Amino acid sequence: MSGPVVTKSRALSTLLQNHRLFLAFLERRVGTRADAEDILQTAFLKMVETRAGLRSKDRVVAWFYQVLRNALRDHYRRHYAEQRAHVMAAHTAELFRAPEPDPELEDAVCRCVTVLLGTLKREYAQVLKAVELRGGKIADFAAKTGISPGTARVRLHRARRALRNRLERACGIWARHGCPHCTCRIDGRGS
């Protein structure tokens, strides 16, 4: 039969006597003493906050190892979530890092784009000039033209696609690669 309930103070005393064993258990699994101490401290707090009474002094240590295992799982979840967040932040920063433009290439592309903008629907040319060429914000363009920001985003998306199609027809395969050797005949250029 089970014995009397172990008081929290007795349970805590038993756990503190095993402090070194618990710390070694955690340190082997997390690799650093500082992380192991943090996890152990949190587990001790959990023990103090729990209301469940334990029936045996021997069961206190077994129960606490289970608390430590759960704390380890939580630690690894947080650790991997933080790592993923850092990796995502680094990838996002790299995506938005603009390379230095080649002035000659930029000039050639700009001439093609400027000429081809005139062949697009008027509202497509307007949104591309305002947002892409002048660097404006889509919300500002929407407010200025009296349309919703959602409609402006859709219009910009369609305008980009239309311009890309025109560039590919006019410049051929080079348009997909940034026109490094442009041979199109737009604006009297090319061979």
C-alpha positions in Angstrom: 0.0 0.0 0.0 1.1 3.6 -0.5 2.5 5.5 2.4 1.7 9.0 3.6 1.9 12.0 1.3 5.4 13.6 1.1 5.3 17.3 2.0 6.6 19.8 -0.5 9.4 20.8 1.8 10.5 17.1 2.2 10.2 16.6 -1.5 12.2 19.7 -2.2 14.8 18.6 0.3 15.1 15.3 -1.5 15.5 17.0 -4.8 18.1 19.4 -3.6 20.1 16.4 -2.3 20.2 15.1 -5.9 21.0 18.5 -7.4 24.3 17.3 -8.9 22.8 14.3 -10.5 20.0 16.3 -12.1 22.5 18.9 -13.3 24.8 16.2 -14.8 21.8 14.6 -16.5 20.8 17.9 -18.1 24.3 19.0 -19.0 24.9 15.8 -21.0 21.8 16.5 -23.0 22.1 20.2 -23.7 25.9 20.6 -23.8 26.4 23.7 -21.7 26.3 24.1 -17.9 24.5 27.4 -18.2 21.6 25.9 -20.2 21.4 22.9 -17.8 21.3 25.3 -14.8 18.5 27.3 -16.4 16.4 24.2 -17.1 17.0 22.8 -13.7 16.0 26.1 -12.0 12.8 26.2 -14.1 12.0 22.6 -13.1 12.6 23.4 -9.4 10.2 26.3 -9.7 7.6 24.0 -11.3 8.0 21.5 -8.5 7.4 24.3 -5.9 4.3 25.5 -7.9 2.7 22.1 -8.3 -0.1 21.1 -6.1 0.1 17.3 -6.5 1.2 15.4 -3.5 3.6 12.5 -3.9 3.1 9.4 -1.8 6.7 8.2 -1.6 10.1 9.8 -1.2 11.5 7.4 -3.8 8.8 8.5 -6.3 9.8 12.2 -5.9 13.1 11.6 -7.7 11.5 9.5 -10.5 8.7 12.1 -10.9 11.3 14.9 -11.1 13.3 13.1 -13.8 10.1 13.1 -15.9 9.7 16.9 -15.2 13.3 17.3 -16.4 12.6 15.3 -19.6 9.6 17.5 -20.3 11.7 20.6 -19.6 14.3 19.3 -22.1 11.7 18.9 -24.8 10.5 22.5 -24.2 14.1 23.7 -24.3 14.7 22.0 -27.7 11.5 23.3 -29.1 12.4 26.9 -28.2 16.0 26.4 -29.3 15.0 25.1 -32.8 12.3 27.7 -33.2 14.9 30.4 -32.4 17.3 28.9 -34.9 14.6 28.8 -37.6 13.7 32.4 -36.9 17.4 33.5 -37.2 17.8 31.5 -40.5 14.6 33.0 -41.9 15.7 36.5 -40.9 19.1 36.0 -42.6 17.5 34.7 -45.8 15.0 37.5 -45.8 17.7 40.1 -45.3 19.7 38.6 -48.2 16.7 38.6 -50.5 16.2 42.3 -49.9 19.8 43.2 -50.2 20.1 45.0 -53.5 23.1 44.3 -55.7 25.0 47.2 -57.1 23.4 48.0 -60.5 25.5 48.0 -63.7 24.9 51.5 -65.1 25.3 50.4 -68.7 23.0 47.4 -68.3 20.5 49.6 -66.4 20.5 52.2 -69.2 19.9 49.5 -71.8 17.1 47.9 -69.8 15.6 51.3 -69.0 15.4 52.2 -72.6 13.6 48.9 -73.4 11.2 49.3 -70.5 10.5 52.9 -71.3 9.6 52.2 -74.9 7.6 49.1 -74.0 5.6 50.9 -71.2 4.0 52.9 -74.0 2.6 49.7 -75.5 0.8 48.7 -72.3 -2.6 49.6 -71.1 -2.6 53.1 -69.6 -3.4 51.9 -66.0 -0.6 49.3 -66.2 1.9 51.9 -67.4 0.8 54.3 -64.6 1.3 51.8 -61.8 4.7 50.6 -63.1 6.0 54.1 -63.4 4.7 55.1 -59.9 5.8 52.0 -58.0 8.7 50.4 -59.9 10.4 53.3 -61.7 9.8 56.1 -59.1 10.0 53.8 -56.1 6.6 54.9 -54.7 4.5 52.9 -52.3 1.5 50.9 -53.6 -0.7 52.4 -50.9 0.2 55.9 -52.1 -0.6 55.0 -55.7 -3.9 53.5 -54.6 -4.9 56.6 -52.7 -3.8 58.9 -55.6 -5.8 57.0 -58.2 -8.9 56.4 -56.0 -8.6 52.6 -56.0 -8.3 50.1 -53.1 -4.7 48.9 -52.1 -5.8 45.4 -53.0 -6.9 46.5 -56.5 -3.6 48.4 -56.9 -1.6 45.3 -55.9 -3.5 43.2 -58.5 -3.0 45.8 -61.1 0.8 46.0 -60.3 1.1 42.2 -60.6 -0.7 42.1 -63.9 1.3 45.1 -65.2 4.6 43.3 -64.3 3.4 40.2 -66.1 2.3 42.2 -69.2 5.7 44.0 -69.3 7.6 40.8 -68.8 5.7 39.2 -71.7 6.4 42.3 -73.9 10.1 42.2 -73.0 10.4 38.5 -73.8 8.8 39.0 -77.2 10.9 42.1 -78.0 14.2 41.0 -76.5 13.9 37.2 -76.7 15.8 34.9 -74.3 18.0 37.7 -73.1 15.1 39.3 -71.2 15.1 36.4 -68.8 18.7 36.9 -67.9 18.8 40.7 -67.5 19.6 41.6 -71.1 23.4 41.4 -70.8 23.8 41.1 -74.6 20.7 42.9 -75.7 20.1 42.5 -79.5 16.6 43.7 -79.6 15.6 46.4 -82.1 13.7 48.5 -79.7 14.3 52.3 -80.2 16.6 51.6 -83.1 19.2 49.7 -81.1 20.5 46.2 -81.7 22.1 44.5 -84.8 
